[in-house]
């Protein structure tokens, strides 16, 4: 009687396949961890933003950036009706709008910075006393919500 023959090449190719799949899974996990832990842009938020809200002589509101600095990419001005929680304005800060005017102290600079102002146009009819204003960057709240006096 002869012994059953074992094909060692088949065993080693199965082991090699299992090892390659395992290494791929581990490397994918490391890549996902790295991509979720790295900030989007280096120096994205340099300093926390401080904001003051005042009415001007035309009864419009002015948001003054009193301290802080952040890149002005992807910043959204969000206004909500406090009574209904309905969003009345959700607009990128760097686009022109009839509802607000973004005035940079340092034109051409890439930052929302101390000294910049945002004029909220009350005459447009979608921004009223008691509404809440906040600045958002992607899913992060930069300031607010502040209630308009």
VEXSE-672444 format. One record per residue (C-alpha): residue number from 0; residue in three letters; x, y, z. Coordinates in Angstrom, 3 decimals, always signed. Each point is the difference from the previous one (the first is absolute). Layout:
<num=NUM | residuo=ALA | xx=X | yy=Y | zz=Z>
...
//
This chain:
<num=0 | residuo=UNK | xx=+0.000 | yy=+0.000 | zz=+0.000>
<num=1 | residuo=UNK | xx=+1.206 | yy=+3.428 | zz=-0.805>
<num=2 | residuo=UNK | xx=-0.292 | yy=+3.103 | zz=+2.141>
<num=3 | residuo=UNK | xx=-2.287 | yy=+2.779 | zz=-1.182>
<num=4 | residuo=UNK | xx=+1.973 | yy=+2.634 | zz=-1.776>
<num=5 | residuo=UNK | xx=-0.143 | yy=+3.533 | zz=+1.414>
<num=6 | residuo=UNK | xx=+0.445 | yy=+2.859 | zz=-2.457>
<num=7 | residuo=UNK | xx=+1.982 | yy=+2.529 | zz=+2.008>
<num=8 | residuo=UNK | xx=-0.198 | yy=+2.653 | zz=-2.733>
<num=9 | residuo=UNK | xx=-3.788 | yy=+0.253 | zz=+0.433>
<num=10 | residuo=UNK | xx=+0.351 | yy=+0.476 | zz=+3.741>
<num=11 | residuo=UNK | xx=+2.560 | yy=+2.758 | zz=-0.400>
<num=12 | residuo=UNK | xx=-2.085 | yy=+1.881 | zz=-2.615>
<num=13 | residuo=UNK | xx=-3.027 | yy=-0.081 | zz=+2.339>
<num=14 | residuo=UNK | xx=+2.121 | yy=+1.369 | zz=+2.851>
<num=15 | residuo=UNK | xx=+1.427 | yy=+2.680 | zz=-2.303>
<num=16 | residuo=UNK | xx=-3.512 | yy=+1.053 | zz=-1.049>
<num=17 | residuo=UNK | xx=-1.163 | yy=+0.227 | zz=+3.623>
<num=18 | residuo=UNK | xx=+3.065 | yy=+2.069 | zz=+0.904>
<num=19 | residuo=UNK | xx=-0.512 | yy=+2.380 | zz=-2.940>
<num=20 | residuo=UNK | xx=-3.657 | yy=+0.554 | zz=+0.917>
<num=21 | residuo=UNK | xx=+0.949 | yy=+0.565 | zz=+3.664>
<num=22 | residuo=UNK | xx=+2.701 | yy=+2.533 | zz=-0.906>
<num=23 | residuo=UNK | xx=-2.452 | yy=+1.827 | zz=-2.307>
<num=24 | residuo=UNK | xx=-2.595 | yy=+0.241 | zz=+2.778>
<num=25 | residuo=UNK | xx=+2.548 | yy=+1.271 | zz=+2.541>
<num=26 | residuo=UNK | xx=+1.380 | yy=+2.607 | zz=-2.427>
<num=27 | residuo=UNK | xx=-3.538 | yy=+1.150 | zz=-0.854>
<num=28 | residuo=UNK | xx=-0.753 | yy=+0.446 | zz=+3.695>
<num=29 | residuo=UNK | xx=+3.176 | yy=+2.028 | zz=+0.512>
<num=30 | residuo=UNK | xx=-0.852 | yy=+2.194 | zz=-3.007>
<num=31 | residuo=UNK | xx=-3.549 | yy=+0.657 | zz=+1.259>
<num=32 | residuo=UNK | xx=+1.306 | yy=+0.903 | zz=+3.463>
<num=33 | residuo=UNK | xx=+2.609 | yy=+2.353 | zz=-1.471>
<num=34 | residuo=UNK | xx=-2.469 | yy=+1.742 | zz=-2.325>
<num=35 | residuo=UNK | xx=-2.545 | yy=+0.615 | zz=+2.783>
<num=36 | residuo=UNK | xx=+2.555 | yy=+1.329 | zz=+2.464>
<num=37 | residuo=UNK | xx=+1.810 | yy=+2.472 | zz=-2.290>
<num=38 | residuo=UNK | xx=-1.420 | yy=+3.558 | zz=-0.050>
<num=39 | residuo=UNK | xx=-1.423 | yy=+1.134 | zz=-3.335>
<num=40 | residuo=UNK | xx=+2.468 | yy=+2.830 | zz=-0.494>
<num=41 | residuo=UNK | xx=+3.070 | yy=+0.810 | zz=+2.074>
<num=42 | residuo=UNK | xx=-0.694 | yy=+2.957 | zz=+2.269>
<num=43 | residuo=UNK | xx=-3.685 | yy=-0.036 | zz=-0.898>
<num=44 | residuo=UNK | xx=-1.193 | yy=+1.594 | zz=+3.238>
<num=45 | residuo=UNK | xx=+2.739 | yy=+2.157 | zz=+1.422>
<num=46 | residuo=UNK | xx=-1.930 | yy=+1.649 | zz=+2.836>
<num=47 | residuo=UNK | xx=-3.565 | yy=-0.381 | zz=+1.272>
<num=48 | residuo=UNK | xx=-2.299 | yy=+2.637 | zz=-1.443>
<num=49 | residuo=UNK | xx=-1.554 | yy=+2.703 | zz=+2.160>
<num=50 | residuo=UNK | xx=-3.043 | yy=+1.809 | zz=-1.383>
<num=51 | residuo=UNK | xx=-1.976 | yy=+3.085 | zz=+1.056>
<num=52 | residuo=UNK | xx=-3.384 | yy=+0.826 | zz=-1.502>
<num=53 | residuo=UNK | xx=-1.203 | yy=+3.598 | zz=-0.177>
<num=54 | residuo=UNK | xx=-2.628 | yy=+1.943 | zz=-1.917>
<num=55 | residuo=UNK | xx=+1.199 | yy=+2.773 | zz=-2.272>
<num=56 | residuo=UNK | xx=-1.751 | yy=+3.287 | zz=-0.825>
<num=57 | residuo=UNK | xx=-2.080 | yy=-1.716 | zz=-2.752>
<num=58 | residuo=UNK | xx=-1.407 | yy=-2.559 | zz=+2.500>
<num=59 | residuo=UNK | xx=+2.026 | yy=-2.774 | zz=-1.640>
<num=60 | residuo=UNK | xx=+2.193 | yy=-2.277 | zz=+2.111>
<num=61 | residuo=UNK | xx=+3.760 | yy=-0.097 | zz=-0.238>
<num=62 | residuo=UNK | xx=+2.021 | yy=-3.009 | zz=+1.172>
<num=63 | residuo=UNK | xx=+3.447 | yy=+1.183 | zz=+1.067>
<num=64 | residuo=UNK | xx=+2.781 | yy=-2.577 | zz=+0.169>
<num=65 | residuo=UNK | xx=+1.684 | yy=+1.296 | zz=+3.179>
<num=66 | residuo=UNK | xx=+2.644 | yy=-2.705 | zz=+0.300>
<num=67 | residuo=UNK | xx=+1.107 | yy=-3.168 | zz=-1.708>
<num=68 | residuo=UNK | xx=+0.932 | yy=-1.194 | zz=-3.422>
<num=69 | residuo=UNK | xx=-0.986 | yy=-2.868 | zz=-2.300>
<num=70 | residuo=UNK | xx=+0.308 | yy=-0.742 | zz=-3.709>
<num=71 | residuo=UNK | xx=-3.065 | yy=+1.412 | zz=-1.710>
<num=72 | residuo=UNK | xx=-0.527 | yy=-3.094 | zz=-2.148>
<num=73 | residuo=UNK | xx=-3.279 | yy=-1.877 | zz=+0.495>
<num=74 | residuo=UNK | xx=-1.381 | yy=+2.439 | zz=+2.608>
<num=75 | residuo=UNK | xx=-3.787 | yy=+0.199 | zz=-0.048>
<num=76 | residuo=UNK | xx=-2.186 | yy=+2.710 | zz=+1.533>
<num=77 | residuo=UNK | xx=-2.983 | yy=-1.742 | zz=+1.546>
<num=78 | residuo=UNK | xx=-3.107 | yy=+1.850 | zz=+1.217>
<num=79 | residuo=UNK | xx=-2.902 | yy=-1.789 | zz=+1.726>
<num=80 | residuo=UNK | xx=-3.398 | yy=+1.139 | zz=+1.155>
<num=81 | residuo=UNK | xx=+0.084 | yy=-0.659 | zz=+3.759>
<num=82 | residuo=UNK | xx=-3.753 | yy=-0.525 | zz=+0.229>
<num=83 | residuo=UNK | xx=-0.305 | yy=-2.608 | zz=-2.749>
<num=84 | residuo=UNK | xx=+3.621 | yy=-1.275 | zz=-0.219>
<num=85 | residuo=UNK | xx=-0.265 | yy=+0.483 | zz=-3.765>
<num=86 | residuo=UNK | xx=+3.182 | yy=+1.016 | zz=-1.801>
<num=87 | residuo=UNK | xx=-0.593 | yy=+3.261 | zz=-1.855>
<num=88 | residuo=UNK | xx=+3.542 | yy=+0.429 | zz=-1.329>
<num=89 | residuo=UNK | xx=+2.805 | yy=-2.496 | zz=-0.548>
<num=90 | residuo=UNK | xx=+2.456 | yy=+1.634 | zz=-2.366>
<num=91 | residuo=UNK | xx=+3.773 | yy=-0.205 | zz=-0.585>
<num=92 | residuo=UNK | xx=+1.706 | yy=+3.046 | zz=+1.449>
<num=93 | residuo=UNK | xx=+2.257 | yy=+0.583 | zz=-3.005>
<num=94 | residuo=UNK | xx=-2.897 | yy=+0.297 | zz=-2.496>
<num=95 | residuo=UNK | xx=-1.903 | yy=+3.214 | zz=-0.604>
<num=96 | residuo=UNK | xx=-3.503 | yy=+0.090 | zz=+1.411>
<num=97 | residuo=UNK | xx=-2.814 | yy=+2.552 | zz=+0.311>
<num=98 | residuo=UNK | xx=-0.421 | yy=-1.103 | zz=+3.625>
<num=99 | residuo=UNK | xx=+3.471 | yy=+0.778 | zz=+1.325>
<num=100 | residuo=UNK | xx=+3.233 | yy=+1.741 | zz=-0.914>
<num=101 | residuo=UNK | xx=+3.388 | yy=-1.382 | zz=+1.081>
<num=102 | residuo=UNK | xx=+2.524 | yy=+2.820 | zz=+0.436>
<num=103 | residuo=UNK | xx=+3.624 | yy=-1.095 | zz=+0.380>
<num=104 | residuo=UNK | xx=+2.400 | yy=+2.257 | zz=+1.851>
<num=105 | residuo=UNK | xx=+2.825 | yy=-1.561 | zz=-2.035>
<num=106 | residuo=UNK | xx=-1.399 | yy=-0.480 | zz=-3.541>
<num=107 | residuo=UNK | xx=+1.490 | yy=-2.928 | zz=-1.838>
<num=108 | residuo=UNK | xx=+1.130 | yy=-1.762 | zz=+3.160>
<num=109 | residuo=UNK | xx=-1.071 | yy=-3.629 | zz=+0.459>
<num=110 | residuo=UNK | xx=-1.245 | yy=+0.436 | zz=+3.572>
<num=111 | residuo=UNK | xx=-3.139 | yy=+1.052 | zz=+1.838>
<num=112 | residuo=UNK | xx=+1.905 | yy=+2.204 | zz=+2.380>
<num=113 | residuo=UNK | xx=-0.240 | yy=+2.493 | zz=+2.855>
<num=114 | residuo=UNK | xx=-1.486 | yy=+3.226 | zz=-1.365>
<num=115 | residuo=UNK | xx=-2.126 | yy=-1.630 | zz=-2.710>
<num=116 | residuo=UNK | xx=-3.726 | yy=+0.782 | zz=+0.045>
<num=117 | residuo=UNK | xx=-3.132 | yy=-1.647 | zz=-1.330>
<num=118 | residuo=UNK | xx=-2.972 | yy=+2.306 | zz=-0.630>
<num=119 | residuo=UNK | xx=-3.360 | yy=-1.769 | zz=+0.298>
<num=120 | residuo=UNK | xx=-2.586 | yy=+1.717 | zz=-2.198>
<num=121 | residuo=UNK | xx=-3.239 | yy=+0.287 | zz=+1.968>
<num=122 | residuo=UNK | xx=-1.883 | yy=+1.555 | zz=-2.923>
<num=123 | residuo=UNK | xx=+0.211 | yy=-3.275 | zz=-1.951>
<num=124 | residuo=UNK | xx=-2.694 | yy=-1.426 | zz=+2.291>
<num=125 | residuo=UNK | xx=+1.553 | yy=-3.343 | zz=+0.957>
<num=126 | residuo=UNK | xx=+2.023 | yy=+1.244 | zz=+2.976>
<num=127 | residuo=UNK | xx=-2.017 | yy=+1.317 | zz=+2.950>
<num=128 | residuo=UNK | xx=+0.336 | yy=+0.840 | zz=+3.690>
<num=129 | residuo=UNK | xx=+0.370 | yy=-3.158 | zz=+2.086>
<num=130 | residuo=UNK | xx=+1.392 | yy=-2.155 | zz=-2.804>
<num=131 | residuo=UNK | xx=+3.163 | yy=-1.985 | zz=+0.741>
<num=132 | residuo=UNK | xx=+3.215 | yy=+0.544 | zz=-1.961>
<num=133 | residuo=UNK | xx=+3.031 | yy=-2.265 | zz=-0.112>
<num=134 | residuo=UNK | xx=+3.061 | yy=-0.590 | zz=-2.146>
<num=135 | residuo=UNK | xx=+0.634 | yy=-3.604 | zz=-1.020>
<num=136 | residuo=UNK | xx=+2.918 | yy=-1.701 | zz=-1.679>
<num=137 | residuo=UNK | xx=-1.006 | yy=-3.398 | zz=-1.349>
<num=138 | residuo=UNK | xx=-1.437 | yy=-1.730 | zz=+3.082>
<num=139 | residuo=UNK | xx=+1.800 | yy=+2.254 | zz=+2.482>
<num=140 | residuo=UNK | xx=-1.616 | yy=+2.992 | zz=+1.701>
<num=141 | residuo=UNK | xx=+2.437 | yy=+2.935 | zz=-0.050>
<num=142 | residuo=UNK | xx=-2.214 | yy=+2.460 | zz=+1.882>
<num=143 | residuo=UNK | xx=-3.472 | yy=+0.172 | zz=+1.454>
<num=144 | residuo=UNK | xx=-2.782 | yy=-0.449 | zz=-0.176>
<num=145 | residuo=UNK | xx=-0.613 | yy=+3.629 | zz=+0.997>
<num=146 | residuo=UNK | xx=-3.457 | yy=+1.500 | zz=+0.283>
<num=147 | residuo=UNK | xx=-0.492 | yy=+3.238 | zz=-1.900>
<num=148 | residuo=UNK | xx=-1.023 | yy=+2.839 | zz=+2.353>
//
